[in-house]
Amino acid sequence: MSLPVVAIVGPTAVGKTELSILLAERLGGEIISADSRQVYRGMDIGTAKATPEQYARVRHHLVDIVDPDRPLSLAEYQRMAMDAIAEARDRGRWPLLVGGTGQYVRAVLEGWRIPAVPPSPELRARLEAEAAEAGAEALHARLRDVDPVAAVRIDYRNVRRVSRALEVSMTAGRPISELQAKEPPPFRVMRLGLHRPRPELHARIDARVDRMIETGLVAEVRRLAEAGYGWELPAMTGLGYRQIGQHLRGEIGLDEAVALIKKQTRRFVHQQYTWFRLDDPAIAWVNLADTPLDEALAHILSVLSG
């Protein structure tokens, strides 16, 4: 029987990297990253990539594949992930889809048919400018008028996704929700979710951000800016990079930047749980607070063998 794809999901800082590497070693697997920020070269500390030693232990896919000024569409990611999964299975290796970008994970596991509408930077810029002037809620209300189904699925605060939904609908002349059909992928899927109680997860987020600062996040962001990557790029407006950019431009102090990263990362975790719900019966959840890592690994292996 063909090997299933094992998806390991959960919020930022929960412990996906360490456990997925251990699981890949035990299973003889390869990791396909499902992290929309780890695709960028030169953005290592702020995206919490695995260490060189960890990369040496297990083969990873879809990390460091584009420069920070190169947009990567969801359709491109989906195609590359499907290719990586097929290649791993052809080698007799277990494909592990690991990450916290819900859109990436579900596009692969649910076989989304992504609308073949090329990006329109000019239209996108106009829509994002509209959100900046009238507010994110106003732009979301416009989407609700055009496509109420898509509006329910997309958080109004995610201006980039709201703009893309409007862009597709306006260009294609049909609501994006009508174009986003699904076709089951040609493999079995097993979903494993990792979680921790909120106070513990928040403490881990704070510790992670402190480590990022200690290991050179400020220097990393400065190096990217000096290399010519503009502050307005999507890659440079992500968590950590936006706030350190504000600091480097003299807008806020370093302590304030660090506090903002921690606060907004906690908010981001809340958004991630809208993609990976604890009451989702399709996900086998493991509470890492109650279960030591070796026990969690043994439990997961027993689930997979069953």
N, C-alpha and C positions, 0 to 999 in steps of 0.2 A: 504494500500500500504506500502511496506517495506520502512523503513527510508533510505534516501540516505546517502552516505558518503560525508561529507563536508570537502574539502581540503582547508586549509588556508596556503598560501605560500607567499614568499617574502624574501627580503634580510635580512641579519643580522642587528639587532638593529632597524628594522623598527617599531616594536611594536606588533609582533605576539602573544607573551605570554599574555600580559594583555588583548588584545581584545578577544583571543580565550577562556580565562577563563570566561570572562563576557558572551560570546556567549554560552558557555557550561552551565553556570548557568541558562541562560534564556531558553535554549532549553531543558534542562535536558539531557546533553550530557556527553561524556567521551572523553578525549584527548589521541590520539595515537601519540606519538612523532615520528617525521620524521627528527631527528637530529643525524647524525652519530657520534657526539662527546658526546652527553648526555647519550649514552648507558653505558659509563664507570663509575664505582663506584669510589668515592673519587676524582673525577674531577668535582667540583661543580662551583667554582668561574670562572675559565677560560672558561667554556662552557656556562656560563650565564644561569644556570638552574633556574627554578622557586624557589621561597622561600618556606620554610616549610609551611608558612601560605597559600600560593597559592596552594600548593599541597593538603592541607587540605580541600580546597573549592571544588575542582573538582578531580575526579579520573583520574590519568595519567597512561599510559602504555608505556613500552619500554624505561624507564629511569632507570639507575643504574642496568643493567641486566648482565654485564660482568665486570671482572677485567681488568685493563689497559693492561695487557699482554696477553689477550685472544682475538684473532682476531674474528670479527663477519662478516661473509660473507653476501653478498647481498641476497643470497638465504635464509639464516637463518633469516635475518631481514624481508624479504618479507613474509615468512611463519608465523612468530610471529605476524606481523602486520595484516595479514589476519585473524589469529585466534582471535586477540583482537577485530577487527571489528565485526566478527561474534558473539563474546560473548556480546559485547555492544548491538548489534541489538537484540539478543535473550532476553536481559533484557529490551527491549523497550527504549534504550538510543540512542541518536544521536551520531554516531561516527564522531569525528573531527580529521582528519589527519593533524597535524600541524608541520611545520618545513621548514628549508631552504636547506635541502639536496635533490637536484633535482633528483638524481639517486634513492633515497629511494621512493620519492613521485611517480615518474613515474613508477617504478617497480610495485608498488601496484595498481595505478589507471589504468595503461595500460595493466596489466596482463602479464608482461614479463615472458617468459619462459627462465629461466636462465640456461645456459649450465651446465650440471652435470659433470663438470670437477673438480676434487679435486685440491686444491692448491698445488703447488710444490715449497716449500720454496727455494730449491736449484736453480731451474731455475729462479725464481723471483729474487733471489739475484744476479745471473749472469747478468740478464737484467738490473737491477738497477745499478749494477757496470758499465755496458757498458754505461749507460746514464751519470753516474758521470764522466767517462773518456772521452767519445766522445761528450757529450752534449745531452740535452733532445731532441733537434731537430733531431739529428742523429737517436735516437731510434724511434722517431715518423716517420721518413722517412722509417725506416725498416718496421714499421706497415703499412705504406702507400703502400709499395710494396706487402705485404701479403694480406692486406684487406683494400682497399681504402675507402670502405663504412664506416668501423669503424673509420678510420683515420679522416674522415670529422667530425665525431661526438665527438671525444675526443681531448681536448685541449692538445697540445704538452707539456705544462708545467705540466700537471698532470701525472707525471712519473709513479705513482702507477697504474693508470688506463691503461696507454699505456702498461706497463709491463704485467698486467693481460690479456689484449687483445691478446698480443703476446703469452703469456703462454698458453691460451686456444687454440689458433689457432695451435700452434706447437704441443700441446699434442693431440688434437682431429684430427688433419690432415685436418681441414676445417676452413674457416674464421669464426671468432666469430659472425660476422654479419649474417651469414647463420643460426647459431644456436640460435640466439636471436629472435625467433618468439614471437608473442603476442597472448594472448587469453583474450578476454574481461572478466573482473571480474563479479561476480554474484551480482552486485549491481549498482544502479544509482550513478552518481558522480556529485557534484557541486563544481566548483573551484572558490575560492575567493582569489584575490591577493591584498596585501597591499604594497603601495609604498609611497615614499616621494621624493621631489626634492633632487638632489645630494648634494648641500651645507648643507641642513638640515640633511640629512642622515649621512654625514661625521661628522657633529658636534655631533650627537648622538653617533656615534662610538667612537669619542674622549672622550666624557663624560663617556661612558660605560667602556672604558679601564681604565680611571682614577679611577672609582669606584672599578674596580677589584683590582687595586693596593692598594687602601685604605682599602679594606675589606680583604686583606690577600693573594693575588695571589702568591706572592713570597714564603710565608710560605707553601702554598698548594703544589707548585712545589717542594720545598725542602723536604717536608714530603713524597711525592711520590718517590723521588730519594732515600731518606733514607730507604724507604720500599723495595728497591731493583728493582724498575722499571727502566730499562735501557733507556738512552737517545735516543737510536736508535729505540725504539718501535714506531709504527705508532701513538699511543695515545699520546706519549711524543713529537712528532714532529708537533703536531697541532698548530694552531695559539695561541699565548700566552705562551704555554708550551715550544716550541722551543726557543723563544727569552729569556724567563726568565731562561731557562736552560743555555743559553750562558752566561747570567749574573752571575749565580751561579758558573759556571766553571771559572769565571774570564776573559772571553773573551771580554766582553763589559760591560760598565757601565749601571746602572739601567735606567738612562734617555734615553740612546740610545736604550735599549731594549723596553722601552715604546713607543718611536717614531717608532720603527720597527713594533711593534704590530699594531699600528694605521695605518701605511702606508700599511701593507700587508693585513689588514682587508678590507681596501678600495678596494684593488686589488681583494680580494676574492669576494666582492660584485659584481664587474664587471663580474666575472665568474658565479655567481649565476644567473645573468640576462640572461645568455645563456640558462639556463634551464627554466626560467620563463620570457617569453618575454612580454613586455608591449603591443605588437601588436597581441598577441595570442587571437583569438576570443573565445577560450574555457574558458578563465579566465575573471571573472568579477573583474575589478581592482577598488580599493578604494584608493584615494589619502588622506592620513591621515593628510597632511599638510593643506588641504583646508577644511577638515571635522572634527569637534570635535569628540572625541571618542564616546560620547553618540549618536550623529547624525549618525556616521558611523555604530554603532551597530543597530540603528533603520533601517537604509538603508539595511543592510545585512539581518535583520530579514524579511523585506518586500520582498527582493529578494527570500529568502528561501520559504516564504509563497506562492509566485507566482509560 
